[in-house]
Amino acid sequence: MPAATPFVVEIAVLPESGLGHALALVELLRTANLMAGLRLGTRAPRLAWRFADAEGRALRAEEGLLQACMAEGASGDTPAAALFIAPLHLADIPAIRLAVKRQAALARRVALMVDTGRLVCTLGNGAWFAAHSGRLDHGRAALAWYYMAGMGRDFPSIAPQAGQGFCEDGPWLSAAYPADLGHMAAALARHALGADLAEALVTVLQPDRGRELAALQATHTIPNTRDSTLARAIAWMEQRVEQPYDLAALATAAAVSTRTLLRHFQQELGHSPLDHLHGLRCARARVLLEITLESVPTIALACGYGDTAAFRRIFARHTGLTPTAYRQRHTLRAPRRRWRVQTGAGVDAALAALRAAARKPPGA
């Protein structure tokens, strides 16, 4: 069966481009591909990328210097589904205006992408090229605070979004700061790989305190440093997730009567201590389903359920999915090896080669 056509992101490379940001996006796209491969194996759709000049001509690696960055790249013959414009390393807005004027071909490239129904992605001041294309008037864009006034003067029809690190407005995906690249990668994954795989990518790119605590609970390393009645009770349960529920012992650990403890839980959390324990157990089960190969009965036992049927019923009530369905949707492990995110190598060499290619005159 032939491989599906990849979703290609064309990365514009100019002499002034912040190539480190472009390579950071590549690493995020590689992570998305890894997630897709873990879920679907060889059937997985994939993202690809290529580095191009302002007019869309593919830049080629020389003597293998870009092998780490281009190992999963696309050929120049594959149509691009999205164009990414990294920020320019320039000192001020007048310098940005001059660079956009010098590289007018890139603004025309943006116009072509929009006219043909494809995506335009900008980070930071790369938004000037998108705005200069004339195709995104009245669009909304995420911008760093120090660019908002200049964008407002140059392009009054563009609406910078205050307090918003990432914005998707039709074909324009804009990120204000490098820290917002994860949101852009997730949006591209949604277009290329589907909503489920995009959600999985967000799971590994963004902090999740619930998962962090559940992962620590699974190894019994959570310290008990809290001292309120409710917090003492919760900490005691967190350290004994797999043990049988014992309301009297829990009340003793919290230094209150059982009646007082039940009242605290109902008033503060709106549920009983047993309901809270089920939540903690299901949080642990989610982590174990995501990162281990253990069977559902084994995970049920590790989470305090000797009755697997009861575990399935309670887990479905808390998550909306059976354990098997949850594992299929959220697994983070390969069939025969532990999951890990691969990292690139040779970044310094890649940066040097890309800058050299960007400075070459056309046809050189």
C-alpha positions as CSV (number, residue, x, y, z in Angstrom):
1,M,0.0,0.0,0.0
2,P,1.6,3.3,-1.0
3,A,2.4,5.8,1.7
4,A,0.0,8.7,2.1
5,T,1.2,12.1,0.8
6,P,2.8,13.9,3.8
7,F,1.5,17.3,5.0
8,V,4.4,19.5,4.0
9,V,5.4,22.6,5.9
10,E,7.6,24.9,3.9
11,I,10.1,26.9,6.1
12,A,11.2,30.2,4.6
13,V,14.9,30.8,5.2
14,L,16.2,34.4,4.8
15,P,19.6,35.8,5.7
16,E,17.9,37.5,8.7
17,S,15.8,34.5,9.8
18,G,15.9,33.2,13.3
19,L,16.8,29.7,12.3
20,G,16.9,28.4,15.8
21,H,13.1,29.0,16.0
22,A,12.6,27.2,12.7
23,L,14.6,24.2,13.9
24,A,12.6,24.2,17.2
25,L,9.4,23.9,15.1
26,V,11.0,21.0,13.2
27,E,11.7,19.2,16.5
28,L,8.0,19.7,17.5
29,L,6.8,18.3,14.2
30,R,9.2,15.3,14.6
31,T,7.5,14.7,18.0
32,A,4.1,14.8,16.3
33,N,5.3,12.2,13.8
34,L,6.7,10.0,16.6
35,M,3.3,10.2,18.4
36,A,1.5,9.2,15.2
37,G,3.9,6.3,14.6
38,L,3.4,5.1,18.2
39,R,-0.4,5.1,17.7
40,L,-0.8,3.9,14.1
41,G,2.5,2.4,13.1
42,T,3.3,2.4,9.4
43,R,-0.3,3.5,8.6
44,A,0.3,6.8,10.3
45,P,0.0,10.0,8.3
46,R,2.9,12.3,8.8
47,L,4.2,15.9,8.7
48,A,7.2,16.7,6.6
49,W,9.1,20.0,6.0
50,R,11.5,21.6,3.7
51,F,13.7,24.7,3.8
52,A,13.1,27.2,1.0
53,D,14.1,30.6,-0.1
54,A,11.7,33.6,-0.4
55,E,10.3,32.4,-3.7
56,G,9.7,28.8,-2.5
57,R,12.7,27.2,-4.1
58,A,13.9,24.3,-2.0
59,L,17.3,24.6,-0.3
60,R,19.5,21.5,-0.5
61,A,21.7,20.0,2.1
62,E,25.4,20.0,1.3
63,E,27.6,17.1,2.3
64,G,25.1,15.7,4.8
65,L,25.3,18.8,7.1
66,L,21.5,19.0,7.3
67,Q,20.9,15.3,7.7
68,A,19.5,15.7,11.2
69,C,17.0,18.3,10.2
70,M,16.0,16.9,6.8
71,A,15.9,13.2,7.5
72,E,12.1,13.4,7.5
73,G,11.9,16.3,5.1
74,A,10.0,16.5,1.9
75,S,11.3,16.8,-1.7
76,G,10.9,20.0,-3.6
77,D,8.4,18.3,-5.8
78,T,5.8,17.8,-3.0
79,P,3.3,20.7,-2.7
80,A,3.5,22.6,0.5
81,A,0.3,22.6,2.7
82,A,1.7,25.3,5.0
83,L,4.3,28.1,5.0
84,F,6.2,28.9,8.2
85,I,7.9,32.3,8.6
86,A,10.3,32.5,11.5
87,P,11.0,35.9,13.2
88,L,13.8,38.1,11.8
89,H,16.8,38.9,14.0
90,L,16.6,42.6,13.5
91,A,17.0,45.4,16.0
92,D,13.9,47.5,15.4
93,I,10.7,47.9,13.3
94,P,12.3,50.2,10.6
95,A,14.8,47.3,10.0
96,I,11.9,44.9,9.7
97,R,10.1,47.1,7.2
98,L,13.3,47.3,5.1
99,A,13.7,43.5,5.2
100,V,10.1,42.9,4.1
101,K,10.6,45.3,1.2
102,R,13.8,43.6,0.2
103,Q,12.2,40.1,0.4
104,A,8.9,41.1,-1.4
105,A,8.9,37.6,-3.0
106,L,8.1,36.1,0.3
107,A,5.0,38.3,0.7
108,R,3.9,37.2,-2.8
109,R,4.5,33.6,-1.7
110,V,2.2,34.2,1.3
111,A,-0.5,35.5,-1.1
112,L,-0.2,32.4,-3.3
113,M,-0.6,30.1,-0.3
114,V,-3.7,31.9,0.9
115,D,-5.2,32.1,-2.6
116,T,-4.8,28.3,-3.0
117,G,-6.3,27.4,0.3
118,R,-3.2,26.6,2.3
119,L,-1.9,27.8,5.7
120,V,0.5,30.6,6.6
121,C,2.3,30.3,10.0
122,T,4.2,33.2,11.5
123,L,6.2,33.6,14.7
124,G,6.8,37.0,16.1
125,N,7.7,39.7,13.6
126,G,7.3,37.2,10.7
127,A,3.7,38.4,10.8
128,W,4.9,41.5,8.8
129,F,5.2,39.3,5.7
130,A,1.7,37.9,6.2
131,A,0.2,41.3,6.7
132,H,2.2,42.7,3.7
133,S,0.7,40.1,1.4
134,G,-2.6,42.0,1.4
135,R,-4.5,38.7,1.7
136,L,-5.0,38.7,5.4
137,D,-6.6,42.1,5.9
138,H,-9.0,42.2,8.9
139,G,-7.3,39.1,10.2
140,R,-6.4,38.5,13.9
141,A,-2.8,37.9,14.9
142,A,-0.9,36.9,18.0
143,L,2.0,39.3,18.5
144,A,4.6,40.1,21.2
145,W,3.7,43.3,23.0
146,Y,6.7,45.2,21.6
147,Y,5.4,44.7,18.0
148,M,1.8,45.6,18.5
149,A,2.1,49.4,18.1
150,G,4.2,49.0,14.9
151,M,1.8,46.5,13.4
152,G,-1.1,48.8,14.2
153,R,0.7,51.7,12.4
154,D,1.8,49.7,9.3
155,F,-1.4,47.6,8.9
156,P,-4.4,49.2,10.6
157,S,-6.7,46.4,9.4
158,I,-4.8,43.7,11.3
159,A,-6.0,43.1,14.8
160,P,-3.3,42.1,17.2
161,Q,-4.7,39.9,20.0
162,A,-3.6,41.2,23.4
163,G,-2.9,38.5,26.0
164,Q,-3.1,35.7,23.4
165,G,0.1,33.8,22.7
166,F,-1.3,31.8,19.8
167,C,-4.1,32.7,17.3
168,E,-5.6,30.7,14.5
169,D,-7.7,32.9,12.2
170,G,-8.7,31.1,9.0
171,P,-5.5,30.3,7.1
172,W,-3.3,32.4,9.4
173,L,-1.7,30.7,12.4
174,S,0.4,33.1,14.4
175,A,2.5,32.7,17.6
176,A,3.6,35.7,19.6
177,Y,6.6,34.2,21.4
178,P,8.9,31.1,21.0
179,A,7.2,29.5,23.9
180,D,3.9,29.4,21.9
181,L,5.4,27.2,19.1
182,G,3.9,24.2,20.8
183,H,0.4,25.5,20.2
184,M,1.3,26.1,16.5
185,A,2.7,22.5,16.2
186,A,-0.5,21.2,17.7
187,A,-2.6,23.2,15.3
188,L,-0.6,21.9,12.4
189,A,-0.9,18.3,13.7
190,R,-4.6,18.8,13.9
191,H,-4.7,19.7,10.2
192,A,-2.3,17.0,9.2
193,L,-2.9,14.1,11.5
194,G,-6.4,14.6,13.0
195,A,-7.8,15.8,16.3
196,D,-6.9,12.7,18.4
197,L,-3.2,12.8,17.5
198,A,-3.1,16.6,18.0
199,E,-4.6,16.1,21.5
200,A,-1.9,13.5,22.2
201,L,0.8,16.0,21.1
202,V,-0.6,18.6,23.5
203,T,-0.5,16.0,26.3
204,V,3.3,15.7,26.0
205,L,4.1,19.3,25.2
206,Q,2.2,21.0,28.0
207,P,2.5,20.7,31.8
208,D,-0.2,18.7,33.4
209,R,-0.1,18.7,37.2
210,G,-2.7,15.9,37.5
211,R,-0.5,13.6,35.4
212,E,2.6,14.7,37.2
213,L,1.1,13.8,40.6
214,A,-0.3,10.5,39.3
215,A,3.1,9.5,37.9
216,L,4.7,10.3,41.2
217,Q,2.0,8.4,43.1
218,A,2.7,5.3,41.0
219,T,6.2,5.3,42.4
220,H,5.2,6.1,45.9
221,T,7.4,9.2,46.1
222,I,5.0,12.0,47.0
223,P,6.1,13.7,50.2
224,N,3.5,14.7,52.8
225,T,4.1,18.4,53.4
226,R,0.6,19.8,53.7
227,D,-1.1,20.4,57.1
228,S,-4.8,21.3,56.7
229,T,-7.4,18.7,57.6
230,L,-8.5,18.1,54.0
231,A,-5.0,18.2,52.7
232,R,-3.8,15.7,55.3
233,A,-6.6,13.3,54.3
234,I,-5.9,13.7,50.6
235,A,-2.1,13.3,51.0
236,W,-2.8,10.1,53.1
237,M,-4.9,8.7,50.3
238,E,-2.4,9.7,47.6
239,Q,0.2,7.6,49.4
240,R,-2.1,4.6,49.7
241,V,-4.0,4.7,46.4
242,E,-3.8,0.9,46.0
243,Q,-4.9,0.1,49.5
244,P,-8.5,-0.7,50.6
245,Y,-10.7,2.2,51.5
246,D,-10.9,2.7,55.3
247,L,-12.8,5.8,56.4
248,A,-11.9,5.4,60.0
249,A,-8.2,5.2,59.4
250,L,-8.5,8.1,57.0
251,A,-10.2,10.2,59.7
252,T,-7.5,9.3,62.2
253,A,-4.8,10.4,59.8
254,A,-6.6,13.7,59.3
255,A,-7.0,14.1,63.1
256,V,-10.8,14.5,63.0
257,S,-13.9,12.4,63.4
258,T,-15.3,10.6,60.4
259,R,-18.4,12.8,60.5
260,T,-16.2,16.0,60.4
261,L,-14.1,14.5,57.6
262,L,-17.1,13.7,55.5
263,R,-18.4,17.3,56.0
264,H,-15.1,18.8,55.0
265,F,-15.0,16.8,51.7
266,Q,-18.6,17.6,50.9
267,Q,-18.3,21.3,51.6
268,E,-14.9,21.9,50.0
269,L,-15.0,19.4,47.1
270,G,-18.6,18.4,46.7
271,H,-18.0,14.7,46.9
272,S,-17.1,12.0,49.4
273,P,-13.6,10.7,50.4
274,L,-14.4,7.5,48.5
275,D,-15.3,9.4,45.3
276,H,-12.0,11.3,45.7
277,L,-10.1,8.0,46.1
278,H,-11.7,6.7,42.9
279,G,-10.5,9.9,41.1
280,L,-6.9,9.3,42.4
281,R,-7.0,5.7,41.3
282,C,-8.3,6.6,37.8
283,A,-5.6,9.2,37.5
284,R,-3.0,6.6,38.2
285,A,-4.7,4.2,35.8
286,R,-4.6,6.8,33.1
287,V,-0.8,7.2,33.4
288,L,-0.2,3.4,33.5
289,L,-2.4,2.9,30.5
290,E,-0.5,5.6,28.6
291,I,3.1,4.6,29.4
292,T,3.1,0.8,30.2
293,L,2.3,-2.5,28.5
294,E,0.7,-3.9,31.6
295,S,-2.7,-5.7,31.2
296,V,-5.9,-4.0,32.3
297,P,-6.3,-6.5,35.2
298,T,-2.8,-5.8,36.4
299,I,-3.4,-2.1,36.2
300,A,-6.7,-2.5,38.1
301,L,-4.8,-4.3,40.9
302,A,-2.1,-1.7,41.0
303,C,-4.8,0.9,41.5
304,G,-6.6,-0.8,44.3
305,Y,-9.2,-2.8,42.4
306,G,-9.3,-6.5,42.9
307,D,-12.4,-6.7,40.7
308,T,-11.5,-5.8,37.1
309,A,-15.1,-5.4,36.1
310,A,-15.6,-2.8,38.9
311,F,-12.4,-1.0,37.8
312,R,-13.7,-0.8,34.2
313,R,-17.0,0.5,35.4
314,I,-15.5,3.2,37.6
315,F,-12.9,4.2,35.1
316,A,-15.5,4.6,32.4
317,R,-17.6,6.8,34.7
318,H,-14.6,9.1,35.5
319,T,-13.1,9.3,31.9
320,G,-15.9,8.5,29.6
321,L,-13.9,5.7,28.0
322,T,-13.2,2.1,28.8
323,P,-9.6,1.3,29.8
324,T,-9.0,-0.3,26.5
325,A,-10.4,2.6,24.5
326,Y,-8.5,5.1,26.6
327,R,-5.2,3.2,25.9
328,Q,-5.9,3.1,22.2
329,R,-6.5,6.9,22.1
330,H,-3.8,8.1,24.6
331,T,-1.0,5.5,24.6
332,L,2.5,7.0,24.7
333,R,4.5,3.8,24.3
334,A,5.6,1.8,21.3
335,P,4.6,-1.9,21.2
336,R,8.0,-3.3,22.1
337,R,10.0,-0.4,23.6
338,R,9.6,2.5,26.0
339,W,8.4,5.7,24.5
340,R,10.9,8.5,24.2
341,V,11.3,11.6,22.1
342,Q,14.2,11.5,19.8
343,T,16.4,14.5,19.7
344,G,18.3,16.0,16.7
345,A,22.0,16.2,16.3
346,G,24.3,18.6,14.4
347,V,22.3,21.7,15.1
348,D,25.2,24.1,14.8
349,A,26.2,22.6,11.5
350,A,22.6,22.8,10.3
351,L,22.3,26.5,11.1
352,A,25.6,27.3,9.3
353,A,24.5,25.4,6.2
354,L,21.1,27.0,6.1
355,R,22.4,30.5,6.5
356,A,24.9,29.8,3.7
357,A,22.2,28.5,1.4
358,A,20.0,31.5,2.2
359,R,22.7,34.0,1.2
360,K,23.4,32.3,-2.2
361,P,22.0,34.2,-5.2
362,P,19.3,32.3,-7.2
363,G,20.8,29.8,-9.5
364,A,24.2,29.7,-7.7
